[in-house]
């Protein structure tokens, strides 16, 4: 089992120097990315990730030069050659290599890089017992719906949470809660799940989509996509974050204060267990 990489379809060692100085992703953050989890040797929800990748490319007018089948084949190749059964595949597409200038260059071929690393598939303490969150200002740019390489605002927010001893920073813009630094955010109030509506201010997470379109309807949980403020969050009975890497993590305290009873809520647990069951079914886990 070994982490390996791929550039434009060619397998490489992760220690190889492969990014030219004038790659626009390196110089401008001019590119997009996706992260897909691998369970039991299978990519989970790959179609949703690739669909979102294509949307991000369209929003930045970067040509899509690989088909879904090719990208799926690259994922399978990395899994096979690495021997990693439980891990994460990171995929990045930049606009390409060109002499440094702000305007988009012409006749440039996008550059695809991918890598795979192992990730434990076992639920950790945060998933089982809940984690701490910290409300922080949302200081990112205004196109958070594009999964771009420009993540400095997210990184700084995550560091604030880390320094406060918290698992995730929950961001607030103009008085309304948007999302985590690397996750979407939900609260449960009076048996109803609330989350920020789809807009340019949040990333439409794949896990979020699975909750809204499959898990919540099957469980009979009503989900409201509507803005809510900090006071609403503090009055909620439950809260959780969702994401490809984090899966479903209950948030049992915010800013040092308990959310609800300060323990994992029953609706959050049902959503979490349904998500794990979905992985089991799609990826053949027992």
Secondary structure, DSSP 8 states (H G I E B T S, - for coil): ---EEEETTEEE-TTS----TTBHHHHH--EEEEEEEEETTEESSHHHHHHHHHHHHHHTT----S-HHHHHHHHHHHHHHH--SSEEEEEEEE--B--S-SS--SS---EEEEEEEE---S--HHHHH-EEEEEEE--S-S-TTS-BS--HHHHHHHHHHHHTT-SEEEEEETTEEEEESSSEEEEEETTEEEE--SSTTS---HHHHHIIIIIHHHHT--EEE---BHHHHHT-SEEEEEETTTEEEEEEEETTEESTTSS--HHHHHHHHHHHHHHHHHHT--
